[in-house]
Amino acid sequence: MTTMLLRERSTPEGLLVSVCDAEVLGETFENGDLSLTVDPEFYEGETADAETVVASLAEASVANLVGTESVETAIEHGFIDEANVLEFEETLHAQYLRM
């Protein structure tokens, strides 16, 4: 099982949540002309299990997720539609916005 990192920030627009698989932190991934860097300044946070990530996503106004386990956890619990997931080399990326 992969370790996930969770970070929450309060913003004027609501709760911003970032989640990534620990092993992708600091990595850069490519997809054609697109590049995704998992910036530690944005994604580094507390170690979290799936239950904690799901509880945080339930409160989030906006979420950014990188990593296979992080994105699949959000899909499994209905926060992300699999059709909206981007593939970057060997990892996944998704964003969530509650309107």
C-alpha positions as semicolon CSV with decimal commas, in nm:
position;residue;x (nm);y (nm);z (nm)
1;M;0,000;0,000;0,000
2;T;0,125;0,345;-0,094
3;T;0,157;0,621;0,162
4;M;-0,052;0,927;0,081
5;L;0,031;1,282;0,189
6;L;-0,253;1,522;0,272
7;R;-0,242;1,899;0,309
8;E;-0,534;2,129;0,387
9;R;-0,540;2,507;0,352
10;S;-0,819;2,751;0,430
11;T;-0,875;3,003;0,151
12;P;-1,137;3,276;0,099
13;E;-1,305;3,035;-0,148
14;G;-1,312;2,745;0,100
15;L;-1,094;2,448;0,189
16;L;-0,814;2,365;-0,057
17;V;-0,695;2,004;-0,028
18;S;-0,387;1,857;-0,190
19;V;-0,319;1,483;-0,187
20;C;-0,034;1,290;-0,342
21;D;0,126;0,951;-0,321
22;A;0,445;0,997;-0,116
23;E;0,670;0,842;-0,381
24;V;0,574;1,103;-0,645
25;L;0,657;1,405;-0,425
26;G;0,919;1,618;-0,598
27;E;0,890;1,425;-0,927
28;T;0,809;1,568;-1,270
29;F;0,594;1,374;-1,518
30;E;0,529;1,434;-1,888
31;N;0,232;1,379;-2,117
32;G;0,308;1,508;-2,466
33;D;0,345;1,885;-2,436
34;L;0,217;1,883;-2,076
35;S;0,440;1,861;-1,772
36;L;0,334;1,805;-1,410
37;T;0,569;1,873;-1,120
38;V;0,459;1,747;-0,779
39;D;0,591;2,051;-0,593
40;P;0,670;1,978;-0,225
41;E;0,571;2,336;-0,134
42;F;0,217;2,256;-0,249
43;Y;0,176;1,882;-0,190
44;E;0,393;1,795;0,111
45;G;0,171;1,725;0,411
46;E;0,079;1,476;0,678
47;T;0,072;1,103;0,615
48;A;-0,290;0,998;0,568
49;D;-0,487;0,679;0,518
50;A;-0,778;0,648;0,274
51;E;-1,037;0,723;0,545
52;T;-0,865;1,052;0,635
53;V;-0,829;1,152;0,268
54;V;-1,199;1,080;0,203
55;A;-1,305;1,286;0,507
56;S;-1,090;1,576;0,387
57;L;-1,225;1,557;0,030
58;A;-1,580;1,562;0,170
59;E;-1,505;1,905;0,318
60;A;-1,301;2,038;0,025
61;S;-1,407;2,318;-0,207
62;V;-1,110;2,243;-0,434
63;A;-0,874;1,945;-0,441
64;N;-0,565;1,854;-0,642
65;L;-0,460;1,490;-0,647
66;V;-0,150;1,322;-0,790
67;G;-0,056;0,957;-0,777
68;T;-0,233;0,635;-0,858
69;E;-0,353;0,554;-0,506
70;S;-0,459;0,911;-0,427
71;V;-0,661;0,946;-0,748
72;E;-0,809;0,595;-0,726
73;T;-0,921;0,666;-0,367
74;A;-1,107;0,977;-0,491
75;I;-1,264;0,780;-0,778
76;E;-1,368;0,492;-0,550
77;H;-1,551;0,733;-0,318
78;G;-1,725;0,930;-0,594
79;F;-1,529;1,256;-0,582
80;I;-1,365;1,214;-0,924
81;D;-1,510;1,067;-1,245
82;E;-1,257;0,833;-1,402
83;A;-1,319;0,999;-1,741
84;N;-1,169;1,322;-1,602
85;V;-0,837;1,171;-1,489
86;L;-0,518;1,269;-1,672
87;E;-0,234;1,022;-1,719
88;F;0,123;1,148;-1,686
89;E;0,374;0,873;-1,760
90;E;0,328;0,622;-1,476
91;T;0,104;0,836;-1,254
92;L;-0,243;0,994;-1,246
93;H;-0,364;1,350;-1,184
94;A;-0,710;1,486;-1,112
95;Q;-0,869;1,802;-0,983
96;Y;-1,193;1,836;-0,790
97;L;-1,409;2,148;-0,767
98;R;-1,727;2,167;-0,563
99;M;-1,967;2,419;-0,716
